[in-house]
Amino acid sequence: MSSHNLIREGRKRLGMSEQQFADTLGVSRGAVQQWEKPGGTAPIRHAWPTC
C-alpha cells in the first residue's frame, strides 16, 4: 500500500475528517489533502500517528 493510502486509511480509521486530522497534527487541511493525493507523502513526524 502506498503512503498516501496509508495516511488516508489511518485518518479514516481514527474517524477524523481532514480538518480534524490537520488540527490534531498542527498542519493545514491543504497539507493533509496533498499527503492523501497519489504520489503525496508526509514528513514521518506527521504520518506516524496514523500507523
Backbone hydrogen bonds, N-H to C=O, Kabsch-Sander energy under -0.5 kcal/mol:
donor,donor_aa,acceptor,acceptor_aa,energy
6,L,2,S,-2.2
7,I,3,S,-2.4
8,R,4,H,-2.1
9,E,5,N,-3.0
10,G,6,L,-2.3
11,R,7,I,-2.4
12,K,8,R,-2.5
13,R,9,E,-2.6
14,L,10,G,-1.6
15,G,12,K,-1.4
16,M,11,R,-2.0
21,F,17,S,-2.5
22,A,18,E,-2.6
23,D,19,Q,-2.7
24,T,20,Q,-2.3
25,L,21,F,-2.0
26,G,22,A,-1.3
27,V,22,A,-2.4
32,V,28,S,-1.5
33,Q,29,R,-2.4
34,Q,30,G,-2.3
35,W,31,A,-2.3
36,E,32,V,-1.9
37,K,33,Q,-0.6
37,K,34,Q,-0.8
40,G,37,K,-2.9
46,H,43,P,-2.2
47,A,43,P,-1.9
48,W,44,I,-2.2
50,T,47,A,-1.9
51,C,48,W,-2.0
